[in-house]
Amino acid sequence: MNDLNPIYNNQYDVVYDEKDTRKKRNFKPLIILVIISLALIVFFSVMLYRILKPENTYKITINAPEIVYMDESINVTVSIEGKNKNNLNKIVTSYYPSNEYIFYALEEKVQGNKVSNVIVPIQEGTTDLLVTSSIEDEDIGRSTHSITVCPSFDKSLLPSTGISVVRKESYSLNIDFGEEICSKDVMYAVTDNDIATVDQSGVIMGNKVGNTTLVIRKGERIIEVPLHITDKYIKPQMIQTNINKIQLMSDETYRLKVNTLLATATTSDYTFSSSDEEVATISPSGLIKAGGPGTAIINVSQKRSGLSKKVIVVVDDMTEDPKDAITIIPQYKEIRIKKGMSKKLLVEVRPDTAQNSTSTWKSDDQAIAFVNSNGVVYARNIGTTNIVVTNGTITSHIKVTVEN
């Protein structure tokens, strides 16, 4: 046997060894083949399972902006994609803001595999919009989207209807645009840099006596305000606020808008304080936040002019009888509308157990804007008026400005 050479069989490797003439079989290729086969079986089984069970395979996508302003509503569209097209018309979609005081959803519209809903801001802040979808009470998926409500990007952000700075003095606007994302990409400019200049932090420098225009821009939104440079300090006549009294629920916020009647009066900063911070606090920019039940007096003052103004804040006690704890939350606190156009206004009456659920509407000046019994306002002539909505003994006001 020592002179024999190794002989190979077609099926198995056969080796004749000098010391052992017994046949030795190598099973390694067979084992590898079995492992590969099992892996392929598992892979194709998973793929087949996914193909044969599409009813629970859906992808939910929320299409909505990151920010929305207080004077607008937005359309949120939820796209639902799934392999079983027959089930798409059975899907029920629900919207849940993590903070119900930030915004609420209006009527839902379904078009094919898309569900749209109008989201209406109630107050400033950031919240997550949670969207859940189900078929016959079975949850098929959910998705979240963060939305920030910013204050209206208009002249109400400014301390007065016009900015006035003494020549060779500077004034810092210190505008509170709301959350950090709301102040992103805000640009400042002056139409005549010989009269005044402004840097990108909002500091105005008066160069010479005259009039120009301050332009504040964020994307497509623009604020244009008269800018006056005077030779000496001009004292304002009085401080004016957009409200004298307001009723809030605990944890609600409201931005107090302040200005001086005389547009050419030298612009000065306001100081805010609360008589009872357990009931209501106010930020350096005028954002009121309701705390516990009670009444607080907000004091608005100017150090340079010595003027002041008081605003009453009443915070409801939710433990009271529902008929005494009604609060009307309007869809908008103020709107701008073109002459000849119409817009439906909505309000939310809280709590849901309020005994009187019927709201009545009235316009302070029907020549400017008329409102019908359903809350639809019709813009007639250029000007500003208030729409008054009443529920029981509680009233709320919506400022309407009709533009050309």
Secondary structure, DSSP 8 states (H G I E B T S, - for coil): -TT------SSS-----SS--S-----HHHHHHHHHHHHHHHHHHHHHHHHH--TT-EEEEEE--SEEETT--EEEEEEEEES-GGGGGGEEEEEEESSTTTEEEEEEEEETTEEEEEEEE-SSEEEEEEEEEEETTEEEEEEEEEEEEE---SGGGSSSSSEEEETT-EEE-----SSGGGGTT-EEEES-TTTEEE-TT-EEEE-SSEEEEEEEEETTEEEEEEEEEESS----S-EEES-SEEEE-TT-EEE--EEES-TTS-----EEEES-TTTEEE-TT-EEEE-SSEEEEEEEE-TTT--EEEEEEEE--TTS-GGG--EEEES-SEEEEETT-EEE--EEEESTT-S----EEEES-TTTEEE-TTSEEEE-SSEEEEEEEEETTEEEEEEEEEE-
